Amino acid sequence: MSMRWPGRRSPSSRTRTTDQEDHDARLAGRVAGALRATRTGAQGTTSALQTLPDSTLMSVAASSLGVGAGFYLARAPRLAIVAGIVPALVMAAAIVLRPISRRS
C-alpha cells in the first residue's frame, strides 16, 4: 500500500501534465481540421445541389420528410428519424441559399 503525503507530487506528475497538454493540442488540431473538412464538404454539396431545378429539390425534400414521418409513426429511434429528415434540411438550404438569378 502506498502512502501519499499532502502537498507532495510524484516525479512523473510534471511529465503527465506535459503529455496531457500535448494530447490536448493534438486533439484541438484534429477537431479544427475535421470542422474545416466538414465545412468544405457542405459548401461543395450545397453548390452542387444548387444546380438542380427547384422541382427536383422539392420532390427530394418531400420524400425525405415522408421517410422521417414514417420513421416517427413507426416509433423508430430518434437517430433514424433525424437521419430521414436531414436531407430535407439540406435541400431547403440549397433552395434558400441559391442566388436569385439561378432560381427556376
GUDO-330223 format. One record per atom (N, C-alpha, C): residue in one letter; x, y negated, z. Coordinates in steps of 0.05 Angstrom, whole numbers, padded with zeros to 5 digits, always signed. Last residue first. Example, Ala and Ser with C-alpha at 12.3 -4.5 7.8 and 13.67 -1.06 7.14 Angstrom:
REM residues 2
S+00257+00045+00142S+00273+00021+00143S+00258-00001+00157A+00264+00114+00156A+00246+00090+00156A+00264+00066+00156
//
This chain:
REM residues 104
S-00705-00576-01210S-00723-00570-01233S-00750-00560-01224R-00651-00617-01193R-00676-00603-01184R-00694-00599-01208R-00609-00648-01208R-00608-00619-01215R-00634-00605-01207S-00614-00698-01186S-00614-00696-01215S-00616-00667-01224I-00609-00689-01131I-00635-00695-01142I-00636-00691-01172P-00569-00634-01109P-00570-00661-01118P-00597-00666-01133R-00591-00593-01056R-00586-00595-01084R-00587-00625-01092L-00607-00585-01004L-00581-00598-01009L-00574-00602-01038V-00656-00559-01010V-00655-00585-00997V-00629-00600-01004I-00641-00510-01033I-00660-00527-01046I-00658-00556-01036A-00605-00489-00995A-00596-00493-01023A-00615-00512-01038A-00638-00485-00951A-00616-00503-00950A-00606-00509-00978A-00672-00444-00969A-00683-00471-00963A-00661-00492-00962M-00635-00402-00972M-00648-00412-00997M-00660-00440-00992V-00623-00397-00918V-00601-00404-00937V-00613-00415-00963L-00672-00382-00898L-00660-00407-00889L-00638-00416-00908A-00678-00333-00923A-00697-00354-00929A-00686-00381-00920P-00636-00303-00900P-00635-00310-00928P-00655-00332-00936V-00657-00298-00845V-00634-00315-00852V-00632-00322-00882I-00697-00260-00838I-00705-00288-00843I-00682-00305-00852G-00673-00211-00829G-00693-00213-00850G-00699-00242-00857A-00641-00222-00785A-00628-00215-00810A-00647-00216-00833V-00682-00230-00747V-00666-00252-00755V-00652-00246-00782I-00700-00177-00744I-00719-00198-00752I-00703-00222-00762A-00655-00151-00725A-00665-00144-00751A-00684-00165-00762L-00651-00175-00675L-00629-00179-00694L-00638-00172-00722R-00696-00157-00648R-00694-00186-00656R-00672-00190-00677P-00722-00094-00672P-00704-00110-00655P-00701-00139-00666A-00791-00092-00692A-00763-00085-00696A-00746-00102-00676R-00847-00091-00694R-00833-00093-00668R-00804-00083-00670A-00872-00098-00740A-00864-00070-00734A-00850-00068-00707L-00876-00152-00742L-00901-00137-00737L-00895-00108-00730Y-00822-00164-00754Y-00834-00174-00729Y-00859-00157-00722F-00815-00140-00804F-00799-00131-00781F-00812-00139-00754G-00851-00173-00831G-00856-00144-00829G-00840-00132-00806A-00826-00222-00827A-00852-00218-00815A-00859-00189-00812G-00779-00210-00857G-00777-00218-00829G-00804-00214-00814V-00802-00200-00907V-00787-00179-00894V-00785-00185-00864G-00824-00251-00917G-00841-00227-00915G-00828-00204-00901L-00779-00282-00920L-00798-00287-00898L-00816-00263-00895S-00758-00259-00967S-00743-00257-00942S-00761-00262-00918S-00797-00275-01004S-00792-00247-00999S-00778-00242-00972A-00789-00330-01001A-00815-00319-00993A-00812-00289-00987A-00738-00334-01022A-00743-00343-00994A-00769-00331-00984V-00747-00315-01074V-00729-00300-01056V-00733-00308-01027S-00781-00356-01091S-00791-00328-01090S-00773-00311-01073M-00748-00401-01087M-00772-00399-01070M-00783-00371-01069L-00708-00390-01125L-00701-00393-01097L-00726-00390-01079T-00740-00389-01171T-00725-00365-01163T-00718-00366-01133S-00758-00441-01172S-00778-00419-01171S-00764-00393-01162D-00712-00473-01178D-00727-00473-01153D-00746-00449-01150P-00658-00437-01211P-00682-00454-01210P-00697-00452-01184L-00589-00440-01189L-00613-00425-01195L-00637-00444-01195T-00549-00471-01170T-00551-00469-01199T-00576-00454-01207Q-00548-00465-01116Q-00560-00490-01127Q-00562-00489-01157L-00519-00420-01107L-00548-00418-01106L-00561-00443-01118A-00467-00441-01110A-00476-00421-01130A-00506-00419-01130S-00468-00475-01066S-00465-00487-01092S-00473-00467-01114T-00474-00437-01025T-00494-00457-01029T-00492-00470-01057T-00426-00408-01030T-00452-00395-01034T-00474-00415-01040G-00389-00447-01018G-00388-00434-01044G-00415-00420-01050Q-00403-00459-00966Q-00404-00480-00986Q-00405-00468-01014A-00393-00410-00941A-00421-00421-00941A-00424-00443-00963G-00338-00406-00948G-00356-00387-00960G-00384-00397-00962T-00321-00450-00917T-00315-00449-00945T-00333-00429-00960R-00340-00434-00866R-00349-00459-00878R-00345-00459-00908T-00309-00387-00859T-00338-00386-00859T-00350-00411-00873A-00257-00408-00858A-00265-00389-00879A-00295-00387-00881R-00261-00441-00812R-00255-00453-00838R-00263-00434-00861L-00271-00402-00773L-00291-00422-00778L-00286-00436-00805A-00223-00373-00776A-00248-00359-00782A-00270-00380-00788G-00187-00412-00758G-00185-00401-00786G-00211-00387-00794A-00204-00419-00706A-00205-00441-00724A-00203-00431-00753V-00194-00367-00686V-00222-00377-00687V-00224-00400-00706R-00138-00366-00691R-00155-00348-00706R-00183-00357-00708G-00124-00407-00655G-00116-00409-00683G-00133-00390-00700A-00143-00386-00607A-00154-00411-00617A-00147-00415-00647L-00109-00341-00603L-00138-00337-00606L-00151-00363-00617R-00060-00365-00596R-00064-00349-00620R-00094-00345-00625A-00070-00391-00547A-00063-00407-00571A-00067-00391-00596D-00079-00346-00513D-00100-00366-00518D-00095-00383-00542H-00028-00322-00516H-00051-00308-00525H-00074-00327-00531D+00002-00362-00491D+00008-00354-00518D-00016-00340-00531E-00022-00360-00440E-00023-00385-00456E-00017-00379-00485Q-00008-00309-00425Q-00036-00316-00427Q-00039-00341-00444D+00048-00313-00422D+00036-00295-00441D+00006-00301-00446T+00051-00350-00380T+00061-00358-00406T+00049-00339-00427T+00030-00318-00339T+00017-00344-00346T+00025-00352-00374R+00067-00277-00337R+00040-00271-00344R+00025-00296-00352T+00112-00305-00321T+00112-00293-00347T+00084-00286-00356R+00096-00319-00269R+00102-00340-00289R+00102-00329-00317S+00093-00269-00246S+00068-00284-00249S+00072-00307-00269S+00138-00240-00235S+00128-00238-00262S+00103-00255-00266P+00149-00246-00181P+00167-00259-00200P+00156-00259-00229S+00088-00262-00146S+00107-00243-00156S+00125-00256-00177R+00083-00312-00096R+00075-00301-00122R+00096-00281-00131R+00056-00334-00034R+00078-00321-00050R+00067-00310-00076G+00012-00351-00007G+00029-00371-00019G+00052-00360-00035P+00011-00297+00038P-00002-00321+00028P+00018-00340+00016W+00036-00235+00014W+00039-00257+00032W+00025-00282+00021R+00010-00171+00009R+00015-00197-00004R+00016-00218+00018M+00032-00105+00010M+00021-00128+00025M+00028-00153+00010S+00013-00043-00018S+00030-00067-00019S+00016-00089-00004M+00017+00023+00000M+00000+00000+00000M+00018-00025+00000
//
